[in-house]
Amino acid sequence: MIAILAPGQGAQKPGMLAPWLERPGARDRLAEFSTAAGLDLEHLGTEADAEAIADTAVTQPLLVASALLSWEALRDEWGDAAQRSSTGGSGELPEGTVVAGHSVGEIAAAAIAGVLAADRAVALAAVRGREMAAACAVEPTSMAAVLGGDPDDVLRALASRDLEPANRNGAGQVVAAGRTSDIEALAAEPPEGARVRPLAVAGAFHTRFMEPAEKALGSWVAEHRSELAPADPTTPLLSDADGAVVTSGDDMLDRLVAQVTLSVRWDACMDTLRDRGITAAIELTPAGTLTGMVKRQIKGTATVNVSTPEHLASAVETLRGTS
């Protein structure tokens, strides 16, 4: 079984889209995504510096567009390889393929699984990013990675300081989020056996502090639901909230809204992948973060990072090996 993974905020890199624009039609496709987002994604993905693409309102649609641009290239390469094969083939993904995304990457995963059209997914990510950036401006909040320590002790330490586990990534990593003063206090007195690394983020994502963003995103989705036209997934799609396989497009769209204030349970997603017998994982652009987590938690899993078109051949071979 193979997993197609879409990364979340923090994975972005300056110039990450430049190699992809050399492919035929890629620049036109990115222009469509730019129109959907109301942003110049070509500039942001090729010329903008790290500070510019760290803006939450920019980062989120840029990440979704990046994952989908690389996904569409991989899908096309896989289809071409199937046609060239002596045994033929439909070009469909191998049976049992699962799709998942981390935080905003979940929107890209939903599009890959057929729940949303790609341009609508980018538009949704743009609204999400814009509203989460606005919520971050309400009061000073922040996040920090808590590495190591006993998981239960870590969660108790967070609760004692009125902090929330925004991400539970598995392999001894929890991301704490809350008021900046409480994050600073946690860093000054880490849980036993753990170290705390503050993160350069705009605010406390995936916590109660994002409730204004969830409400605004929910209103936008309600207004545009017929335009978004969520369809049931055609490929098994995991939810960040609990690692469950989502079978309803309407349910997935509602989950994407609710996820703004819910903890990202990437540990639960990886448990599901393990239970389903994962043998390989392919991470889309900008790749590396999620495959790193898979390597640490699901030993022996083959991984491919699709960061440039040069990596497509390895991804196709990985797909071929599971078909």
C-alpha positions as CSV (number, residue, x, y, z in Angstrom):
1,M,0.0,0.0,0.0
2,I,1.3,3.5,-0.9
3,A,0.4,6.9,0.6
4,I,0.4,10.2,-1.3
5,L,1.2,12.9,1.3
6,A,0.7,16.7,1.1
7,P,2.8,18.9,3.5
8,G,1.6,21.7,5.7
9,Q,2.7,25.1,6.8
10,G,6.3,25.4,7.6
11,A,7.4,23.2,4.7
12,Q,7.5,26.1,2.2
13,K,10.9,27.1,0.6
14,P,11.8,30.1,-1.6
15,G,11.9,29.2,-5.3
16,M,10.2,25.9,-4.8
17,L,8.0,26.2,-7.9
18,A,10.7,27.4,-10.3
19,P,11.6,23.9,-11.5
20,W,8.0,22.9,-12.1
21,L,7.4,25.8,-14.5
22,E,9.7,24.2,-17.0
23,R,7.0,21.6,-17.7
24,P,4.6,22.2,-20.6
25,G,1.4,23.9,-19.4
26,A,2.6,24.3,-15.8
27,R,2.8,28.1,-16.0
28,D,-0.8,28.3,-17.4
29,R,-2.0,26.0,-14.6
30,L,-0.3,28.1,-12.0
31,A,-2.0,31.2,-13.5
32,E,-5.4,29.5,-12.9
33,F,-4.5,28.8,-9.3
34,S,-3.4,32.4,-8.9
35,T,-6.7,33.6,-10.1
36,A,-8.5,31.3,-7.7
37,A,-6.3,32.5,-4.8
38,G,-6.3,36.2,-5.8
39,L,-2.5,36.1,-5.5
40,D,0.5,36.0,-7.8
41,L,1.5,32.5,-7.0
42,E,4.2,32.4,-9.7
43,H,6.0,35.3,-8.1
44,L,5.6,33.9,-4.6
45,G,6.7,30.4,-5.6
46,T,9.7,31.5,-7.7
47,E,11.1,35.0,-6.7
48,A,9.7,35.8,-3.2
49,D,12.0,35.5,-0.2
50,A,11.4,33.4,2.9
51,E,9.9,36.2,4.9
52,A,7.3,36.9,2.1
53,I,6.1,33.3,1.9
54,A,6.0,32.9,5.7
55,D,2.8,35.2,5.8
56,T,0.0,32.8,6.7
57,A,-2.4,34.4,4.2
58,V,0.2,33.6,1.4
59,T,1.7,30.4,2.7
60,Q,-1.5,28.3,2.8
61,P,-2.7,28.8,-0.8
62,L,0.9,28.6,-2.1
63,L,1.4,25.2,-0.4
64,V,-1.8,23.8,-1.7
65,A,-1.0,25.0,-5.2
66,S,2.5,23.6,-5.0
67,A,1.3,20.2,-3.9
68,L,-1.4,20.1,-6.6
69,L,1.0,21.2,-9.4
70,S,3.4,18.4,-8.5
71,W,0.6,16.0,-8.1
72,E,-0.8,16.7,-11.5
73,A,2.6,16.2,-13.0
74,L,3.0,12.9,-11.2
75,R,-0.5,11.8,-12.3
76,D,0.3,12.6,-15.9
77,E,3.7,10.8,-15.8
78,W,2.1,7.7,-14.2
79,G,-0.6,7.7,-16.9
80,D,2.0,7.9,-19.6
81,A,4.0,5.1,-18.1
82,A,0.9,2.9,-17.9
83,Q,0.2,3.5,-21.6
84,R,3.8,2.6,-22.5
85,S,3.8,-0.5,-20.5
86,S,3.8,-3.8,-22.4
87,T,0.9,-5.0,-20.1
88,G,-1.1,-1.8,-20.7
89,G,-3.0,-0.3,-17.8
90,S,-5.6,2.3,-17.1
91,G,-3.3,4.8,-15.4
92,E,-5.4,4.6,-12.2
93,L,-3.5,4.6,-9.0
94,P,-2.6,1.2,-7.5
95,E,-5.4,-0.3,-5.5
96,G,-5.2,0.6,-1.8
97,T,-3.5,3.9,-2.4
98,V,-4.3,6.3,0.5
99,V,-4.1,10.1,0.5
100,A,-3.4,12.4,3.5
101,G,-2.3,15.9,4.2
102,H,-0.9,17.7,7.2
103,S,-2.9,20.7,8.3
104,V,-3.5,22.9,5.2
105,G,-2.1,20.0,3.2
106,E,-5.4,18.3,4.0
107,I,-7.0,20.6,1.4
108,A,-4.6,19.4,-1.3
109,A,-5.3,15.8,-0.2
110,A,-9.0,16.3,-0.6
111,A,-8.5,17.6,-4.1
112,I,-6.2,14.6,-5.0
113,A,-8.9,12.3,-3.7
114,G,-11.5,13.9,-5.9
115,V,-13.5,15.8,-3.2
116,L,-12.8,19.3,-4.6
117,A,-11.7,20.6,-8.0
118,A,-8.0,21.8,-7.8
119,D,-8.8,25.5,-8.3
120,R,-11.6,25.4,-5.7
121,A,-9.1,23.8,-3.3
122,V,-6.7,26.6,-3.8
123,A,-9.5,29.2,-3.3
124,L,-10.5,27.5,-0.1
125,A,-6.9,27.5,1.2
126,A,-6.7,31.3,0.4
127,V,-9.7,32.0,2.5
128,R,-8.4,29.8,5.3
129,G,-5.0,31.5,5.3
130,R,-6.5,35.0,5.2
131,E,-8.9,34.3,8.1
132,M,-6.3,32.5,10.2
133,A,-3.9,35.4,9.7
134,A,-6.6,37.8,10.9
135,A,-7.3,35.6,14.0
136,C,-3.6,35.7,14.8
137,A,-3.7,39.4,15.1
138,V,-6.3,39.4,17.9
139,E,-3.8,38.7,20.7
140,P,-0.2,37.5,21.0
141,T,-0.1,33.7,20.6
142,S,2.6,31.3,19.4
143,M,3.7,27.7,19.1
144,A,6.6,25.5,20.1
145,A,7.7,22.0,19.3
146,V,8.1,19.8,22.4
147,L,10.6,17.1,21.6
148,G,11.0,14.0,23.7
149,G,9.7,13.3,27.2
150,D,6.9,11.0,28.3
151,P,3.8,11.9,26.1
152,D,1.4,11.9,29.0
153,D,3.7,14.1,31.0
154,V,4.0,16.5,28.1
155,L,0.3,16.8,27.7
156,R,-0.2,17.4,31.4
157,A,2.5,20.1,31.3
158,L,0.7,21.8,28.5
159,A,-2.7,21.7,30.2
160,S,-1.1,23.1,33.4
161,R,-0.1,26.2,31.5
162,D,-3.3,26.6,29.5
163,L,-1.6,25.4,26.3
164,E,-3.0,23.1,23.7
165,P,-1.4,20.3,21.6
166,A,-1.9,21.9,18.2
167,N,-0.1,19.0,16.5
168,R,0.5,15.5,17.8
169,N,3.0,14.3,15.2
170,G,4.1,11.0,16.8
171,A,7.7,9.9,17.3
172,G,8.0,12.0,20.4
173,Q,6.9,15.3,18.9
174,V,4.0,17.5,20.1
175,V,3.5,21.1,19.1
176,A,2.3,23.3,21.9
177,A,0.2,26.4,21.2
178,G,-1.3,29.2,23.1
179,R,-0.6,32.6,24.5
180,T,3.0,33.7,23.9
181,S,3.7,34.3,27.6
182,D,2.6,30.7,28.3
183,I,4.8,29.3,25.5
184,E,7.8,31.3,26.9
185,A,7.1,29.8,30.4
186,L,7.0,26.3,28.9
187,A,10.3,26.9,27.2
188,A,11.9,28.2,30.4
189,E,10.7,25.0,32.3
190,P,10.3,22.1,29.9
191,P,8.7,18.9,30.8
192,E,11.1,16.3,32.3
193,G,13.2,14.7,29.5
194,A,11.9,17.1,26.8
195,R,13.3,20.1,25.1
196,V,11.2,23.0,23.8
197,R,11.9,24.7,20.4
198,P,9.9,27.9,19.7
199,L,8.5,28.0,16.2
200,A,8.5,31.1,13.9
201,V,4.7,31.2,13.3
202,A,2.1,33.9,13.4
203,G,0.0,32.5,16.1
204,A,-1.6,29.5,17.8
205,F,-3.0,27.5,14.9
206,H,-5.4,24.6,15.6
207,T,-6.5,25.9,18.9
208,R,-9.4,27.8,20.4
209,F,-7.6,31.0,19.4
210,M,-8.6,30.3,15.8
211,E,-12.3,30.3,16.5
212,P,-12.9,33.6,14.6
213,A,-11.2,32.0,11.6
214,E,-13.3,28.8,11.8
215,K,-16.5,30.9,12.0
216,A,-15.5,33.0,9.0
217,L,-14.3,30.0,6.9
218,G,-17.6,28.2,7.8
219,S,-19.6,31.1,6.6
220,W,-17.7,31.3,3.3
221,V,-18.1,27.6,2.7
222,A,-21.8,27.8,3.4
223,E,-22.1,30.6,0.9
224,H,-20.1,28.8,-1.8
225,R,-21.0,25.2,-1.1
226,S,-22.8,24.7,-4.4
227,E,-19.8,26.1,-6.2
228,L,-17.3,24.0,-4.2
229,A,-19.5,20.9,-5.1
230,P,-17.8,18.4,-2.8
231,A,-17.8,14.9,-4.2
232,D,-17.2,11.6,-2.4
233,P,-13.6,10.6,-2.4
234,T,-12.5,8.2,-5.2
235,T,-9.4,7.3,-3.2
236,P,-9.2,6.5,0.5
237,L,-8.7,9.9,2.2
238,L,-7.6,10.3,5.8
239,S,-8.8,13.0,8.2
240,D,-6.3,15.0,10.3
241,A,-8.8,15.1,13.2
242,D,-8.6,11.4,14.0
243,G,-6.9,9.4,11.2
244,A,-10.2,8.0,10.0
245,V,-10.9,7.2,6.4
246,V,-13.5,9.7,5.1
247,T,-16.1,8.4,2.6
248,S,-18.3,11.5,2.2
249,G,-17.4,14.6,0.3
250,D,-19.8,16.8,2.4
251,D,-18.3,15.3,5.6
252,M,-14.8,16.1,4.4
253,L,-15.6,19.7,3.6
254,D,-17.1,20.1,7.0
255,R,-14.0,18.5,8.6
256,L,-11.8,21.0,6.7
257,V,-13.6,23.8,8.4
258,A,-13.6,22.3,11.8
259,Q,-9.9,21.4,11.6
260,V,-8.9,25.1,11.9
261,T,-9.4,24.8,15.7
262,L,-8.8,21.1,16.2
263,S,-5.5,19.4,17.0
264,V,-3.7,17.9,14.0
265,R,-3.5,14.1,14.8
266,W,-0.8,13.1,12.4
267,D,0.1,10.4,14.8
268,A,-3.4,8.9,14.3
269,C,-3.0,9.2,10.5
270,M,0.3,7.3,10.7
271,D,-1.4,4.6,12.9
272,T,-4.0,4.2,10.1
273,L,-1.3,3.9,7.5
274,R,0.5,1.3,9.5
275,D,-2.7,-0.6,10.1
276,R,-3.4,-0.6,6.4
277,G,0.0,-2.0,5.6
278,I,1.9,0.9,4.2
279,T,4.9,0.0,2.1
280,A,5.8,3.3,0.6
281,A,5.1,7.0,0.9
282,I,5.4,9.8,-1.7
283,E,5.4,13.4,-0.5
284,L,4.5,16.2,-2.8
285,T,6.2,19.6,-3.2
286,P,7.7,21.0,-0.9
287,A,8.6,17.5,0.2
288,G,10.6,16.1,3.1
289,T,8.8,16.8,6.4
290,L,6.1,14.1,6.3
291,T,8.3,11.4,4.8
292,G,10.7,12.1,7.6
293,M,8.0,11.4,10.2
294,V,7.0,8.3,8.4
295,K,10.6,7.0,8.4
296,R,10.8,7.6,12.1
297,Q,7.5,6.0,13.1
298,I,6.9,3.3,10.5
299,K,10.3,1.7,10.1
300,G,11.1,0.1,6.8
301,T,8.7,2.2,4.7
302,A,10.2,3.4,1.4
303,T,9.9,7.1,0.8
304,V,10.1,9.4,-2.2
305,N,10.3,13.2,-2.0
306,V,8.8,14.9,-5.1
307,S,10.4,18.3,-4.9
308,T,11.4,18.8,-8.6
309,P,10.4,17.2,-11.9
310,E,13.6,15.1,-11.7
311,H,12.0,13.1,-8.8
312,L,8.9,12.1,-10.9
313,A,10.6,9.0,-12.3
314,S,11.4,7.6,-8.8
315,A,7.8,8.3,-7.8
316,V,6.5,6.5,-10.9
317,E,8.7,3.5,-10.1
318,T,7.4,3.4,-6.6
319,L,3.9,3.4,-7.9
320,R,4.7,0.7,-10.4
321,G,6.2,-1.5,-7.6
322,T,2.9,-1.4,-5.7
323,S,0.6,-1.9,-8.7
